[in-house]
Amino acid sequence: MKRLKNILLSMEQNTATYQGLYAGPLSAVDPACPGMLPIPDEDPTYYRGQIGFHFTGTHKRAQDKPTVTIRIPAELLGIEVCTDAAADFCLRAFKPYIDALNAELYNRNRPDNENGKYYLCEPGGEIVLRNTAFFAMCPQKDYQNGNGTTVYLLHDETAISAKMCLCIRIQVQLPRRKLRKVVQMLCRDLPDAVERMIADFDRARFEQTLALAERQAAIRAWLKDSDYCAFIANGSILPREKGTDKPLRNAVPFESAADDEIEIAGVRGMGIRKGVTVITGGGYSGKSTLLDAIAAGIYDHVLGDGRELCITDPSAVTICAEDGRSVSHVNISPFIKWLPNGDTVDFSTAHASGSTSQAANIMEAIDSGAGLLLIDEDRSATNFMIRDRRMKELIVKEPITPFTDRVRELCTAQGVSTILVIGGSGEYLSVADKVYMMEDYAIRDVTARAKMLCDGERAAPAPTVSWEQSRILYADGFTSYPSGVGSERLEVSEMGFILIGNEAVDVRGLHDIVSTRQLDALGFMLRYLMITNSDHKLDLAAKTDALYGKIDAEGLDVIYSAYFTTCERFLDLPRKQELLFLINRMRRVHFVKG
């Protein structure tokens, strides 16, 4: 950090741009070439021993808030398994040290830009690919420091070869007009905190994390090749503390229904088979909490979350009614037979009703590759979900085919399972493969009792239909440039909208998003698809597959741009389903029925 200190102390006391910090000027002297003049160069990576601190600008309006990528050789931590779970563990392990630094800086009578502050991503219980903690091959220091910014090049290839590093990304708010405090924060306090984290690294806890990740992977692999779509381990803590993602203290641990208890990878718990599953029970019995835990299981969770061994088909989608959403050229005819002046095989509207929006959500989920639908009747359109026998006899001319009449065909014809939370209608009891009762937060199998109550009745199946979606997206309107404007527009609103080009896309209906960082990533991913497209017609499946492949190969930062000053720097990778659902909700794009 000697070179960084010299660069900072050479700046004007009132600097607001910190240009030297980002440029990293140096004069390189090659001892192998005596008499040769120093070579001017730039490198904004500064070192404390083997640990690199790489500085980049966050954006043009935050030049006093640099982004710092801390590069720690994995060997210093004894890490050999470089996975997302390992990076996630290290990110969380670094938090207490950043908290301690911020506690020393904090003064409630002054804003952050006077006190100074360190910003670290604070994830929830889920483990996802992040640009704030990851492993990458990084160059090593290839010089020795001289006076000022002079450096002497090394030629020991063994010592300076690239190494696998844990990269933790933070942001630092630099205190205004306090250059010596900036020097202390960047050159002493932050490197000291990193070294303390390395010295205190909890190897035993880290090994537990790796063992858990292996078990989670084993359960997922088993589910993929089995007749099951979800697994909830005995002893899981499903309820959350109010307003948080933390497990509820003193909650009743989950225990499997006796006949459905299975063992996977040495873990006993309840397996939910593919097909149609109903979870019922009285109010406040825990049925929606169970469904929420199943939905959360699309991602792995950390030790102590309570749901770390709740594992679900990763393609599962939460389905709700979404009044007012835009629908463009979607085949909703399996559920809506006809509409006044409308074609339900090729349905479009700027403001869908509860029933048409839920139909579109299901059809788009199937088209995205979802293998499991998660539906809570409390968040559904009643006329879409059920129509009992008496109402069918009374109302002859009814355009809506309720979900009860399609849920079995959806399973048998499309291979899409459904888990439903039902508290107010018995219509689903006759079509369910399994019926579970939640009572006092305990679950039991009541399938036999439910079938007896149905007295052998089973609704006559509706005529089979085509579930095929065939749509073409044209480049017209698929742009991040607003009409008549020469610069791009991308903002992620706290109100639940992604603003891009001429669009204000409502993303409040994407219920499987787990962080605001995923929303920022969605905005950047959408923008990336727009600016890299050169085709008149877009093959969305191929384009999204290629994007995820690029992210997998090059990292999540491949989509980031510092040009958009209202978007956050920290990103979490969302699923492909959410990206497709985002595009489906755009109002000004040009979809055409294929």
C-alpha positions as CSV (number, residue, x, y, z in Angstrom):
1,M,0.0,0.0,0.0
2,K,3.1,2.2,0.0
3,R,2.4,3.4,-3.6
4,L,-1.2,4.1,-2.8
5,K,-0.2,6.2,0.2
6,N,2.2,8.3,-1.9
7,I,-0.4,8.8,-4.6
8,L,-3.1,10.0,-2.1
9,L,-0.7,12.3,-0.2
10,S,0.2,14.0,-3.5
11,M,-3.4,15.0,-4.1
12,E,-4.9,18.3,-3.2
13,Q,-6.5,18.3,0.2
14,N,-9.9,19.3,-1.2
15,T,-9.9,16.8,-4.1
16,A,-13.3,15.4,-5.1
17,T,-12.3,13.3,-8.1
18,Y,-9.4,11.1,-6.7
19,Q,-8.1,10.7,-10.3
20,G,-4.8,9.4,-9.2
21,L,-6.4,6.7,-7.1
22,Y,-8.2,5.3,-10.1
23,A,-5.3,5.7,-12.5
24,G,-2.6,4.2,-10.3
25,P,0.4,5.9,-11.9
26,L,3.8,4.3,-11.6
27,S,7.2,4.5,-13.1
28,A,8.6,1.0,-13.9
29,V,12.3,0.4,-13.7
30,D,13.6,-2.8,-15.2
31,P,16.8,-3.8,-13.3
32,A,17.7,-6.2,-16.1
33,C,18.1,-3.2,-18.4
34,P,20.5,-0.7,-16.5
35,G,20.5,2.8,-17.9
36,M,17.0,2.4,-19.4
37,L,14.7,5.2,-18.5
38,P,11.7,4.4,-16.2
39,I,8.6,3.4,-18.2
40,P,5.4,5.3,-17.2
41,D,2.5,3.0,-16.6
42,E,-0.8,2.8,-14.7
43,D,-2.1,0.1,-12.4
44,P,-4.9,0.8,-9.9
45,T,-4.2,-2.4,-7.9
46,Y,-2.3,-1.9,-4.7
47,Y,-0.8,-4.6,-2.5
48,R,-0.4,-5.5,1.2
49,G,1.8,-8.5,0.9
50,Q,0.1,-10.9,-1.4
51,I,-3.3,-9.3,-1.0
52,G,-4.4,-7.0,-3.8
53,F,-6.8,-4.1,-3.6
54,H,-8.1,-3.1,-7.0
55,F,-9.8,0.3,-7.3
56,T,-12.4,1.2,-9.9
57,G,-14.8,4.1,-10.2
58,T,-18.4,3.3,-9.2
59,H,-19.8,6.0,-11.5
60,K,-19.3,9.6,-12.5
61,R,-21.4,11.0,-9.7
62,A,-19.7,9.0,-7.0
63,Q,-16.0,9.7,-7.5
64,D,-15.6,9.9,-3.8
65,K,-17.1,6.4,-3.4
66,P,-14.7,3.9,-5.1
67,T,-15.4,0.3,-5.6
68,V,-12.6,-1.9,-4.2
69,T,-12.1,-5.5,-5.2
70,I,-10.1,-7.3,-2.5
71,R,-8.1,-10.1,-4.0
72,I,-7.0,-12.7,-1.4
73,P,-5.1,-15.7,-2.7
74,A,-7.2,-18.7,-1.8
75,E,-4.1,-20.5,-0.4
76,L,-3.9,-17.9,2.4
77,L,-7.3,-19.2,3.6
78,G,-6.5,-22.8,2.9
79,I,-9.3,-22.9,0.3
80,E,-9.1,-25.6,-2.3
81,V,-12.8,-25.9,-3.2
82,C,-13.7,-22.6,-5.0
83,T,-17.5,-22.7,-5.2
84,D,-20.3,-20.2,-4.8
85,A,-21.0,-21.6,-1.3
86,A,-17.3,-21.1,-0.3
87,A,-17.4,-17.5,-1.7
88,D,-20.7,-16.8,0.1
89,F,-19.2,-18.1,3.4
90,C,-16.2,-15.7,3.1
91,L,-18.4,-12.7,2.3
92,R,-20.4,-13.3,5.5
93,A,-17.2,-14.0,7.5
94,F,-15.9,-10.6,6.5
95,K,-18.9,-8.7,7.7
96,P,-18.0,-8.4,11.4
97,Y,-14.7,-6.8,10.5
98,I,-16.4,-4.2,8.3
99,D,-19.0,-3.6,11.0
100,A,-16.2,-2.9,13.5
101,L,-14.6,-0.4,11.1
102,N,-17.9,1.4,10.6
103,A,-18.6,1.5,14.3
104,E,-15.3,3.5,14.7
105,L,-16.3,5.9,11.9
106,Y,-19.9,6.5,12.9
107,N,-21.0,9.8,14.1
108,R,-24.8,10.3,14.0
109,N,-24.4,14.1,13.8
110,R,-22.6,13.9,10.5
111,P,-23.4,12.3,7.1
112,D,-21.4,9.4,5.7
113,N,-19.6,11.6,3.2
114,E,-18.0,13.4,6.2
115,N,-17.5,10.4,8.5
116,G,-16.5,7.9,5.8
117,K,-18.1,4.4,5.5
118,Y,-17.4,0.9,4.2
119,Y,-20.3,-0.8,2.3
120,L,-20.5,-4.6,2.1
121,C,-23.2,-6.7,0.5
122,E,-25.5,-8.1,3.2
123,P,-27.2,-11.2,1.7
124,G,-30.2,-13.0,3.0
125,G,-30.2,-16.7,3.7
126,E,-29.9,-17.8,0.0
127,I,-26.7,-18.7,-1.8
128,V,-26.5,-17.3,-5.4
129,L,-23.9,-16.2,-7.8
130,R,-22.8,-12.7,-6.8
131,N,-20.3,-10.1,-8.1
132,T,-19.5,-9.2,-4.5
133,A,-17.8,-12.5,-3.6
134,F,-16.4,-14.9,-6.2
135,F,-13.2,-16.8,-7.2
136,A,-11.0,-15.7,-10.1
137,M,-7.5,-16.1,-11.4
138,C,-5.8,-12.8,-10.6
139,P,-2.4,-11.4,-11.5
140,Q,0.1,-11.0,-8.6
141,K,2.4,-8.2,-7.7
142,D,5.3,-8.2,-10.2
143,Y,7.4,-5.4,-8.8
144,Q,9.1,-4.1,-5.6
145,N,8.3,-0.6,-4.4
146,G,10.8,2.2,-4.6
147,N,10.5,5.8,-3.7
148,G,7.2,7.6,-4.5
149,T,5.5,5.8,-7.4
150,T,8.7,4.2,-8.7
151,V,8.7,0.4,-8.9
152,Y,11.3,-2.2,-9.7
153,L,10.1,-5.0,-12.0
154,L,10.6,-8.6,-10.9
155,H,11.4,-11.5,-13.2
156,D,10.7,-14.5,-10.9
157,E,7.8,-16.1,-12.9
158,T,7.1,-18.5,-10.1
159,A,6.5,-15.8,-7.6
160,I,4.4,-13.5,-9.9
161,S,2.3,-16.0,-11.8
162,A,-1.5,-15.6,-11.6
163,K,-3.2,-17.2,-8.6
164,M,-6.7,-18.3,-7.8
165,C,-8.1,-15.6,-5.5
166,L,-11.1,-15.0,-3.4
167,C,-12.5,-11.6,-4.6
168,I,-14.6,-9.6,-2.2
169,R,-16.0,-6.4,-3.6
170,I,-16.9,-3.5,-1.3
171,Q,-17.5,0.3,-1.7
172,V,-15.8,2.9,0.4
173,Q,-17.3,6.4,1.0
174,L,-14.3,8.6,1.4
175,P,-14.7,11.5,3.9
176,R,-14.8,14.9,2.4
177,R,-11.7,17.1,2.7
178,K,-10.0,14.7,5.1
179,L,-7.2,13.3,3.0
180,R,-5.2,11.8,5.9
181,K,-8.3,10.0,7.1
182,V,-8.7,8.6,3.6
183,V,-5.1,7.4,3.8
184,Q,-5.8,5.7,7.1
185,M,-9.0,4.1,5.9
186,L,-7.6,2.7,2.6
187,C,-3.9,2.1,3.5
188,R,-4.2,0.9,7.1
189,D,-7.6,0.1,8.4
190,L,-9.0,-1.9,5.5
191,P,-5.9,-4.0,4.9
192,D,-5.7,-4.6,8.7
193,A,-9.3,-5.8,8.7
194,V,-8.6,-8.2,5.8
195,E,-5.5,-9.7,7.6
196,R,-7.6,-10.1,10.8
197,M,-10.2,-12.0,8.8
198,I,-7.6,-14.3,7.4
199,A,-6.0,-14.9,10.8
200,D,-9.3,-15.6,12.4
201,F,-10.8,-17.7,9.6
202,D,-13.1,-20.3,11.0
203,R,-11.9,-23.4,9.3
204,A,-14.2,-25.7,11.1
205,R,-17.3,-23.7,10.2
206,F,-16.0,-23.4,6.6
207,E,-15.8,-27.2,6.4
208,Q,-19.3,-27.5,7.7
209,T,-20.4,-25.1,4.9
210,L,-18.7,-27.2,2.3
211,A,-20.3,-30.4,3.7
212,L,-23.7,-28.8,3.6
213,A,-23.2,-27.7,0.0
214,E,-22.3,-31.2,-1.0
215,R,-25.4,-32.6,0.7
216,Q,-27.6,-30.0,-0.9
217,A,-26.1,-30.9,-4.3
218,A,-26.7,-34.6,-3.6
219,I,-30.3,-34.0,-2.7
220,R,-30.8,-31.8,-5.9
221,A,-29.2,-34.5,-8.0
222,W,-31.4,-37.2,-6.5
223,L,-34.6,-35.1,-7.0
224,K,-33.7,-34.4,-10.6
225,D,-33.8,-38.1,-11.4
226,S,-36.6,-39.1,-9.1
227,D,-40.4,-38.9,-8.9
228,Y,-40.2,-36.1,-6.4
229,C,-40.2,-32.4,-6.9
230,A,-39.4,-31.1,-3.3
231,F,-37.9,-32.3,-0.1
232,I,-38.2,-30.7,3.4
233,A,-35.8,-32.1,6.1
234,N,-37.1,-33.0,9.5
235,G,-36.1,-30.4,12.0
236,S,-36.3,-27.5,9.5
237,I,-37.4,-24.1,10.9
238,L,-39.8,-22.7,8.3
239,P,-41.3,-19.6,9.8
240,R,-39.5,-16.3,9.6
241,E,-39.1,-13.5,12.2
242,K,-41.5,-10.7,11.4
243,G,-40.1,-8.4,8.8
244,T,-36.9,-10.3,8.4
245,D,-35.4,-13.4,6.7
246,K,-34.2,-14.8,10.0
247,P,-35.7,-18.1,11.4
248,L,-38.4,-17.6,14.0
249,R,-37.2,-18.3,17.5
250,N,-39.1,-21.0,19.4
251,A,-40.8,-22.1,16.2
252,V,-42.1,-25.7,15.9
253,P,-39.6,-27.7,13.9
254,F,-40.9,-29.4,10.8
255,E,-41.6,-33.1,10.9
256,S,-42.6,-35.2,8.0
257,A,-46.0,-36.9,7.6
258,A,-45.3,-40.5,8.7
259,D,-46.0,-42.2,5.4
260,D,-44.1,-39.7,3.3
261,E,-40.8,-39.7,5.2
262,I,-37.8,-40.6,3.0
263,E,-34.1,-40.5,3.4
264,I,-31.8,-38.7,0.9
265,A,-28.0,-38.4,1.3
266,G,-28.3,-39.3,4.9
267,V,-31.1,-36.8,5.6
268,R,-34.6,-37.8,6.7
269,G,-37.5,-35.7,5.8
270,M,-40.6,-35.4,3.7
271,G,-40.6,-35.9,0.0
272,I,-43.3,-34.3,-2.1
273,R,-44.0,-36.4,-5.2
274,K,-44.5,-35.0,-8.7
275,G,-48.2,-34.6,-9.6
276,V,-50.9,-32.5,-7.9
277,T,-50.4,-31.8,-4.2
278,V,-52.9,-29.9,-2.0
279,I,-51.9,-28.4,1.3
280,T,-54.9,-27.4,3.4
281,G,-55.7,-26.5,7.0
282,G,-57.4,-23.8,9.0
283,G,-56.2,-20.2,9.3
284,Y,-52.8,-19.6,10.8
285,S,-52.0,-23.3,10.7
286,G,-48.7,-22.9,8.8
287,K,-49.8,-24.0,5.3
288,S,-48.7,-20.8,3.5
289,T,-45.4,-20.8,5.5
290,L,-44.8,-24.3,4.2
291,L,-45.4,-23.2,0.6
292,D,-43.1,-20.2,1.1
293,A,-40.4,-22.6,2.3
294,I,-40.9,-24.8,-0.7
295,A,-40.6,-21.7,-2.9
296,A,-37.4,-20.6,-1.1
297,G,-36.0,-24.1,-1.9
298,I,-35.2,-23.1,-5.5
299,Y,-32.0,-21.7,-4.0
300,D,-29.6,-23.3,-1.5
301,H,-29.5,-21.7,2.0
302,V,-26.8,-21.1,4.5
303,L,-26.1,-22.9,7.8
304,G,-28.5,-21.6,10.5
305,D,-31.1,-20.3,8.0
306,G,-33.5,-23.1,9.1
307,R,-34.4,-24.0,5.5
308,E,-30.9,-25.2,4.4
309,L,-32.3,-28.6,3.6
310,C,-35.5,-27.5,2.0
311,I,-34.7,-28.4,-1.6
312,T,-37.1,-27.7,-4.5
313,D,-37.0,-28.2,-8.3
314,P,-35.0,-25.2,-9.3
315,S,-37.4,-24.4,-12.1
316,A,-40.4,-24.0,-9.8
317,V,-42.4,-20.8,-10.2
318,T,-44.7,-19.0,-7.8
319,I,-48.0,-18.2,-9.7
320,C,-50.4,-15.4,-8.6
321,A,-53.0,-13.3,-10.1
322,E,-51.5,-10.0,-11.4
323,D,-54.2,-7.5,-12.2
324,G,-53.1,-4.9,-14.7
325,R,-50.1,-6.6,-16.1
326,S,-49.3,-6.4,-19.8
327,V,-49.8,-9.6,-21.9
328,S,-48.5,-9.8,-25.5
329,H,-49.6,-12.6,-27.9
330,V,-49.9,-15.4,-25.4
331,N,-51.9,-18.6,-25.9
332,I,-54.3,-18.6,-22.9
333,S,-56.9,-20.8,-24.5
334,P,-56.4,-23.8,-22.2
335,F,-58.0,-21.6,-19.5
336,I,-60.0,-18.9,-21.4
337,K,-62.1,-20.3,-24.2
338,W,-63.3,-17.0,-25.6
339,L,-63.4,-13.3,-24.9
340,P,-65.6,-10.6,-26.4
341,N,-63.7,-9.3,-29.5
342,G,-60.6,-11.2,-28.5
343,D,-58.6,-14.2,-29.6
344,T,-57.4,-16.3,-26.6
345,V,-55.0,-18.4,-28.7
346,D,-53.2,-15.1,-29.5
347,F,-54.2,-13.0,-26.5
348,S,-52.9,-9.4,-25.9
349,T,-53.9,-6.7,-23.5
350,A,-52.3,-3.8,-21.7
351,H,-54.3,-4.4,-18.5
352,A,-55.1,-8.1,-17.8
353,S,-57.7,-9.1,-15.3
354,G,-57.1,-11.4,-12.4
355,S,-58.1,-14.5,-14.3
356,T,-56.4,-13.6,-17.7
357,S,-53.2,-12.6,-15.9
358,Q,-53.0,-15.8,-13.9
359,A,-53.6,-17.8,-17.1
360,A,-50.9,-15.9,-18.8
361,N,-48.5,-16.4,-15.9
362,I,-49.0,-20.1,-16.0
363,M,-48.6,-20.3,-19.8
364,E,-45.4,-18.2,-19.7
365,A,-44.1,-20.3,-16.8
366,I,-44.6,-23.5,-18.8
367,D,-42.9,-21.9,-21.8
368,S,-39.9,-20.9,-19.6
369,G,-39.3,-24.6,-18.7
370,A,-41.0,-24.6,-15.3
371,G,-41.5,-28.1,-13.9
372,L,-43.4,-27.1,-10.8
373,L,-46.1,-24.4,-10.1
374,L,-46.6,-23.1,-6.6
375,I,-50.1,-21.6,-6.0
376,D,-51.7,-20.1,-2.9
377,E,-55.4,-19.5,-3.3
378,D,-55.1,-16.3,-1.2
379,R,-53.1,-14.7,-4.1
380,S,-55.2,-16.1,-6.9
381,A,-58.2,-15.1,-8.9
382,T,-61.2,-17.0,-7.4
383,N,-63.0,-17.4,-10.7
384,F,-59.9,-18.8,-12.3
385,M,-59.2,-21.3,-9.6
386,I,-62.6,-22.9,-9.0
387,R,-66.2,-23.2,-10.3
388,D,-68.2,-25.8,-8.3
389,R,-70.7,-28.2,-9.8
390,R,-73.7,-26.0,-9.0
391,M,-72.2,-23.0,-10.7
392,K,-71.3,-25.1,-13.7
393,E,-74.9,-26.2,-14.0
394,L,-76.3,-22.7,-13.5
395,I,-73.9,-20.8,-15.8
396,V,-73.8,-22.6,-19.1
397,K,-72.0,-19.9,-21.1
398,E,-68.8,-19.5,-19.1
399,P,-65.5,-18.7,-21.0
400,I,-63.2,-19.6,-18.1
401,T,-62.0,-23.2,-17.7
402,P,-61.0,-23.2,-14.1
403,F,-57.6,-24.5,-13.0
404,T,-59.3,-27.5,-11.3
405,D,-60.2,-28.8,-14.8
406,R,-56.7,-28.4,-16.2
407,V,-54.3,-29.2,-13.3
408,R,-54.2,-32.9,-14.1
409,E,-53.8,-32.5,-17.8
410,L,-51.0,-30.0,-17.1
411,C,-49.2,-32.8,-15.2
412,T,-49.9,-35.7,-17.6
413,A,-49.5,-33.9,-20.9
414,Q,-46.9,-31.3,-20.0
415,G,-45.0,-32.9,-17.1
416,V,-45.7,-29.9,-14.9
417,S,-46.5,-30.6,-11.3
418,T,-48.5,-28.3,-9.0
419,I,-48.5,-27.6,-5.2
420,L,-51.5,-25.7,-4.1
421,V,-52.4,-24.1,-0.7
422,I,-56.2,-24.4,-0.4
423,G,-58.2,-23.3,2.6
424,G,-61.7,-22.5,1.3
425,S,-62.6,-24.9,-1.5
426,G,-62.9,-28.6,-1.7
427,E,-62.9,-28.7,-5.5
428,Y,-59.2,-29.7,-5.6
429,L,-59.6,-32.6,-3.2
430,S,-60.9,-34.8,-6.0
431,V,-58.1,-34.0,-8.5
432,A,-55.2,-34.2,-6.1
433,D,-52.8,-37.0,-5.9
434,K,-51.9,-36.1,-2.3
435,V,-53.7,-34.0,0.3
436,Y,-51.9,-32.8,3.4
437,M,-53.4,-31.1,6.4
438,M,-51.6,-28.5,8.4
439,E,-52.8,-28.3,12.0
440,D,-50.9,-26.5,14.8
441,Y,-47.9,-26.3,12.4
442,A,-47.8,-30.1,12.0
443,I,-48.4,-31.9,8.8
444,R,-50.3,-35.1,8.1
445,D,-51.5,-37.0,5.1
446,V,-55.3,-36.8,4.8
447,T,-55.6,-38.1,1.2
448,A,-57.8,-41.1,2.1
449,R,-60.1,-38.9,4.2
450,A,-60.3,-36.3,1.4
451,K,-61.2,-38.9,-1.2
452,M,-63.9,-40.3,1.0
453,L,-65.4,-36.9,1.4
454,C,-65.5,-36.6,-2.4
455,D,-67.4,-39.8,-2.5
456,G,-65.6,-41.0,-5.6
457,E,-66.6,-37.9,-7.5
458,R,-64.2,-36.6,-10.0
459,A,-65.0,-33.8,-12.4
460,A,-65.3,-34.9,-16.0
461,P,-62.0,-33.8,-17.7
462,A,-62.2,-30.8,-20.0
463,P,-61.4,-31.4,-23.7
464,T,-57.7,-31.6,-24.3
465,V,-56.1,-28.5,-25.7
466,S,-52.8,-27.2,-27.2
467,W,-50.4,-25.8,-24.7
468,E,-48.0,-24.6,-27.3
469,Q,-46.6,-21.1,-27.3
470,S,-45.2,-19.8,-30.6
471,R,-44.2,-16.2,-30.4
472,I,-41.6,-14.1,-32.2
473,L,-40.0,-11.1,-30.7
474,Y,-38.9,-8.4,-33.1
475,A,-36.2,-5.8,-32.4
476,D,-38.7,-3.0,-32.9
477,G,-39.1,-1.4,-29.5
478,F,-36.6,-3.8,-27.8
479,T,-34.1,-1.0,-27.1
480,S,-32.7,0.8,-24.1
481,Y,-32.8,4.1,-26.0
482,P,-36.0,6.2,-25.5
483,S,-37.6,7.6,-28.6
484,G,-35.9,10.6,-29.9
485,V,-33.1,10.5,-27.3
486,G,-29.5,9.7,-28.1
487,S,-28.6,8.2,-24.7
488,E,-29.7,5.1,-23.0
489,R,-32.1,4.9,-20.0
490,L,-31.9,2.3,-17.2
491,E,-33.2,2.8,-13.7
492,V,-34.4,0.4,-11.0
493,S,-37.1,2.0,-9.0
494,E,-37.7,1.3,-5.3
495,M,-41.4,1.2,-6.2
496,G,-41.0,-2.1,-8.1
497,F,-40.4,-0.9,-11.7
498,I,-37.5,-1.3,-14.1
499,L,-37.3,1.7,-16.3
500,I,-35.5,1.1,-19.6
501,G,-35.9,2.9,-22.9
502,N,-39.5,3.9,-23.2
503,E,-40.6,1.1,-20.8
504,A,-41.6,1.1,-17.2
505,V,-41.8,-2.6,-16.5
506,D,-43.7,-3.7,-13.4
507,V,-41.7,-6.4,-11.6
508,R,-43.8,-6.6,-8.5
509,G,-45.3,-9.9,-9.8
510,L,-42.0,-11.6,-9.9
511,H,-42.4,-13.4,-6.5
512,D,-39.3,-15.6,-6.7
513,I,-36.9,-12.6,-6.7
514,V,-35.0,-12.8,-3.4
515,S,-33.0,-9.5,-3.4
516,T,-33.0,-6.0,-4.8
517,R,-29.5,-6.9,-6.3
518,Q,-31.3,-9.4,-8.5
519,L,-33.5,-6.6,-9.8
520,D,-30.5,-4.5,-10.7
521,A,-29.0,-7.5,-12.4
522,L,-32.2,-8.1,-14.4
523,G,-32.1,-4.5,-15.6
524,F,-28.5,-4.9,-16.7
525,M,-29.2,-8.2,-18.3
526,L,-32.1,-6.8,-20.3
527,R,-30.0,-3.9,-21.4
528,Y,-27.2,-6.3,-22.5
529,L,-29.6,-8.3,-24.6
530,M,-30.8,-5.1,-26.2
531,I,-27.4,-3.5,-27.0
532,T,-25.8,-6.7,-28.3
533,N,-28.7,-7.7,-30.6
534,S,-28.2,-7.3,-34.3
535,D,-31.1,-9.5,-35.4
536,H,-34.5,-8.3,-36.7
537,K,-36.1,-11.4,-35.1
538,L,-34.9,-12.5,-31.7
539,D,-34.6,-16.1,-30.6
540,L,-35.1,-15.4,-26.9
541,A,-34.3,-18.9,-25.7
542,A,-31.0,-18.9,-27.6
543,K,-30.1,-15.3,-26.6
544,T,-30.7,-15.9,-22.9
545,D,-28.8,-19.2,-23.0
546,A,-25.9,-17.4,-24.6
547,L,-26.0,-14.7,-22.0
548,Y,-26.0,-17.1,-19.1
549,G,-23.2,-19.0,-20.7
550,K,-21.2,-15.7,-21.0
551,I,-21.8,-14.9,-17.3
552,D,-20.8,-18.4,-16.3
553,A,-17.5,-18.0,-18.2
554,E,-16.7,-14.4,-17.5
555,G,-18.5,-13.4,-14.3
556,L,-21.5,-11.3,-13.5
557,D,-19.6,-8.0,-14.1
558,V,-19.8,-8.7,-17.9
559,I,-23.3,-7.1,-17.8
560,Y,-22.5,-4.1,-15.6
561,S,-22.1,-0.5,-16.8
562,A,-21.1,2.4,-14.7
563,Y,-22.9,4.7,-17.0
564,F,-26.2,4.3,-15.2
565,T,-25.8,6.2,-12.0
566,T,-29.0,5.2,-10.3
567,C,-28.3,1.4,-10.5
568,E,-26.4,-0.3,-7.7
569,R,-22.9,-1.8,-8.1
570,F,-23.7,-5.0,-6.2
571,L,-25.4,-7.7,-8.3
572,D,-27.0,-11.1,-7.6
573,L,-27.7,-13.5,-10.5
574,P,-31.5,-14.1,-11.1
575,R,-32.8,-17.2,-12.8
576,K,-33.6,-17.4,-16.5
577,Q,-37.3,-17.6,-15.7
578,E,-37.3,-14.2,-14.1
579,L,-35.5,-12.6,-17.1
580,L,-38.0,-14.1,-19.5
581,F,-40.9,-13.0,-17.3
582,L,-39.5,-9.5,-17.2
583,I,-39.5,-9.3,-21.0
584,N,-43.0,-10.7,-21.1
585,R,-44.2,-7.8,-19.0
586,M,-42.8,-5.1,-21.4
587,R,-45.6,-3.1,-23.0
588,R,-43.8,-1.6,-26.0
589,V,-42.0,-4.6,-27.5
590,H,-43.1,-6.2,-30.7
591,F,-44.2,-9.8,-30.1
592,V,-46.0,-11.6,-33.0
593,K,-47.7,-14.9,-32.9
594,G,-45.5,-17.4,-34.8
